[in-house]
Amino acid sequence: MDHWALRSPYPTSRDHHQKTCGITAKYLTLLRAWQRWGYHYHTPNTKPFLSAAQKLAHYIFVIENYNCPVAYWYKGIYTDKIITYTNLKRRIKVLRTQGERRRLDYIQFTFNSGRDSIMYWAAIGYNFKSQLYFVSIDRDGKGFIQKKYKKQILRRPLKDIFVDRERQSQGFFCVEDGNRVHRLKDTKKNKGLCNATRVEYHIYTLPWPGNSPDLNPIKNV
């Protein structure tokens, strides 16, 4: 028997089967029986949770861009930030057969906790990848706000990518996630802070549905 199967996070499974099925057996005996039927403990896949509104936004985006040729997506510069957390949660294990990996009831959904330590930013494209940039949050109690995004990302790595005249002439576009610091809309509060910089450096941003790891390829990277 695999040693990892002995470290089950469900020590009450024996009690559960005794109560529901009237089975009286040791826990290791139950594990051997499950293994004969092809059931083993596996670490579940993780996937960001999608609300009904987010699913609808994904569907609309696909319908609107269904006829775009493959070459069109080669012009995308796909960007994202990632945070390393100080409070890493232990991955649970679930009892399933080999072909049940992608079943929804065997997936461990992940949520943003907001407790971060270090933030990184990067961009990829067709035959292109940027350097990995360390983003300074500047411990002033405000976190990563629009002014910092403009100063550290828009005026530095993204500027260097989009000032290339060849990319401008070929109509390259930028893909950002739905984070509030990007602020594609001009409001009285932000006064077009980030958008003015995008116009200055010819950074055209394609409207993109939020929380879409399957649509934005850098999410999978």
C-alpha positions in Angstrom: 0.0 0.0 0.0 1.2 3.5 -0.8 2.5 5.3 2.3 0.6 8.4 1.5 -2.7 6.5 1.8 -1.9 5.9 5.5 -1.8 9.6 6.2 -5.5 10.1 5.5 -7.1 13.4 6.7 -10.3 11.4 7.3 -9.7 9.3 10.5 -13.5 9.2 11.1 -14.3 7.3 7.9 -14.4 4.0 9.9 -17.0 5.5 12.2 -19.0 6.9 9.3 -19.2 3.4 7.7 -20.1 1.7 10.9 -23.0 4.1 11.5 -24.4 4.2 7.9 -23.7 0.6 6.7 -23.2 -1.3 9.9 -19.6 -2.2 8.9 -17.2 -3.0 11.7 -13.6 -3.0 10.4 -10.3 -1.4 11.0 -9.4 1.7 9.0 -6.6 0.0 7.1 -9.0 -2.8 6.1 -11.3 -0.2 4.6 -8.4 1.3 2.7 -7.4 -2.1 1.2 -11.0 -2.7 0.2 -11.3 0.8 -1.5 -8.0 0.1 -3.3 -9.3 -3.1 -4.8 -12.1 -1.1 -6.3 -9.7 1.5 -7.7 -10.2 4.2 -5.0 -7.2 6.0 -3.7 -6.6 9.3 -1.8 -5.4 12.0 -4.2 -4.8 15.7 -3.9 -7.7 17.5 -5.6 -7.3 19.9 -8.5 -7.7 23.6 -7.5 -9.8 26.0 -9.5 -10.9 29.6 -8.8 -14.5 29.8 -7.8 -16.8 31.4 -10.5 -20.0 33.1 -9.6 -23.0 33.0 -11.9 -22.2 36.6 -13.1 -18.6 35.6 -13.9 -19.8 32.5 -15.9 -22.2 34.7 -17.9 -19.4 37.2 -18.6 -17.2 34.3 -19.9 -20.0 33.1 -22.1 -20.6 36.5 -23.6 -16.9 37.0 -24.3 -16.6 33.7 -26.1 -19.7 34.5 -28.3 -18.3 38.0 -29.2 -14.9 36.6 -30.1 -15.8 33.3 -31.6 -14.9 34.2 -35.2 -11.5 35.8 -34.4 -8.8 33.9 -36.3 -6.0 32.2 -34.5 -3.5 34.8 -35.8 -5.5 37.5 -33.9 -4.6 36.0 -30.5 -0.9 36.0 -31.4 -1.0 39.7 -31.0 -2.0 39.5 -27.4 0.4 40.5 -24.5 -1.1 38.5 -21.6 -0.2 39.9 -18.2 -0.8 38.9 -14.6 0.3 39.4 -11.0 0.8 36.7 -8.5 1.2 36.8 -4.8 3.1 34.4 -2.5 1.1 33.9 0.7 2.5 33.6 4.2 -0.4 31.5 5.3 -0.3 28.5 2.9 -3.1 26.1 3.5 -2.5 22.4 3.5 -3.9 20.6 0.5 -6.6 18.1 1.4 -6.9 14.6 -0.1 -10.0 13.0 -1.6 -10.9 9.4 -2.2 -11.7 8.9 -5.9 -11.0 6.6 -8.9 -8.4 7.4 -11.5 -10.9 8.9 -14.0 -12.7 11.2 -11.6 -10.0 13.9 -11.3 -12.1 16.7 -12.9 -15.4 16.0 -11.2 -16.6 19.2 -9.5 -17.1 17.4 -6.2 -13.5 16.4 -6.2 -12.0 19.8 -6.9 -10.7 22.1 -4.1 -11.9 25.6 -4.9 -9.5 28.4 -4.0 -10.4 31.9 -2.8 -8.3 35.1 -2.5 -7.6 35.6 1.1 -5.9 39.0 0.8 -3.0 38.0 3.0 0.1 38.5 0.9 3.8 38.8 1.3 5.5 39.2 -2.1 3.9 40.2 -5.4 5.3 39.5 -8.9 4.3 40.6 -12.4 5.0 39.2 -15.8 3.8 39.1 -19.4 3.8 36.5 -22.2 2.9 36.5 -25.9 3.5 34.6 -29.0 7.3 33.8 -29.0 7.6 36.4 -26.2 8.0 36.5 -22.5 9.0 39.4 -20.2 11.2 39.3 -17.2 9.7 38.6 -13.8 9.2 41.9 -12.0 9.0 42.3 -8.3 6.2 44.7 -7.4 6.8 46.9 -4.3 3.6 47.3 -2.3 5.3 50.0 -0.1 4.0 49.4 3.3 1.9 52.5 3.7 -1.4 50.8 4.6 -2.9 51.3 1.1 -1.7 48.2 -0.6 -1.1 48.0 -4.4 -3.2 51.0 -5.7 -3.5 52.6 -9.1 -0.7 55.1 -8.6 1.7 52.2 -7.9 0.4 50.2 -10.9 1.0 53.2 -13.1 4.5 53.9 -11.8 5.8 50.3 -11.5 4.0 48.5 -14.4 2.5 50.9 -17.0 5.5 53.3 -17.1 8.1 50.5 -16.9 7.6 47.0 -18.4 4.5 47.6 -20.3 5.9 50.9 -21.7 9.0 49.0 -22.9 6.8 46.4 -24.6 4.4 48.7 -26.4 6.7 51.5 -27.5 8.0 49.1 -30.1 6.8 50.5 -33.4 6.4 47.1 -35.0 4.0 46.0 -32.3 2.1 49.3 -32.7 1.7 48.9 -36.5 0.5 45.3 -36.1 -2.2 46.2 -33.6 -0.9 44.4 -30.5 -3.2 44.5 -27.5 -2.7 44.0 -23.8 -4.7 41.7 -21.5 -5.1 42.5 -17.8 -7.2 40.8 -15.2 -10.2 42.4 -13.5 -8.3 43.8 -10.6 -9.6 47.1 -9.4 -6.1 48.8 -9.6 -6.3 48.5 -13.4 -9.4 50.6 -13.6 -10.4 50.7 -17.3 -13.1 53.1 -16.4 -12.4 56.8 -15.8 -14.1 58.0 -12.6 -14.0 61.3 -10.6 -11.7 59.6 -8.1 -9.1 58.2 -10.4 -9.4 61.0 -13.0 -8.3 58.6 -15.8 -5.0 58.0 -14.1 -4.1 54.7 -15.7 -6.0 55.2 -19.0 -4.0 58.4 -19.7 -0.8 56.5 -19.4 -2.2 53.7 -21.7 -3.0 56.3 -24.3 0.4 57.9 -24.0 2.3 54.7 -24.7 -0.3 53.2 -27.1 -1.3 50.4 -24.7 -4.6 49.1 -26.1 -6.3 46.9 -23.5 -8.7 44.2 -24.6 -11.8 43.9 -22.3 -11.4 40.6 -20.6 -13.7 38.7 -18.3 -12.4 38.4 -14.7 -11.3 35.2 -13.0 -10.6 33.4 -16.3 -7.6 31.0 -16.0 -8.8 29.0 -19.0 -9.0 32.0 -21.3 -5.9 33.9 -20.2 -2.9 31.6 -21.0 -0.6 33.2 -18.4 -2.8 32.0 -15.7 -1.8 28.5 -16.5 1.9 29.5 -16.5 
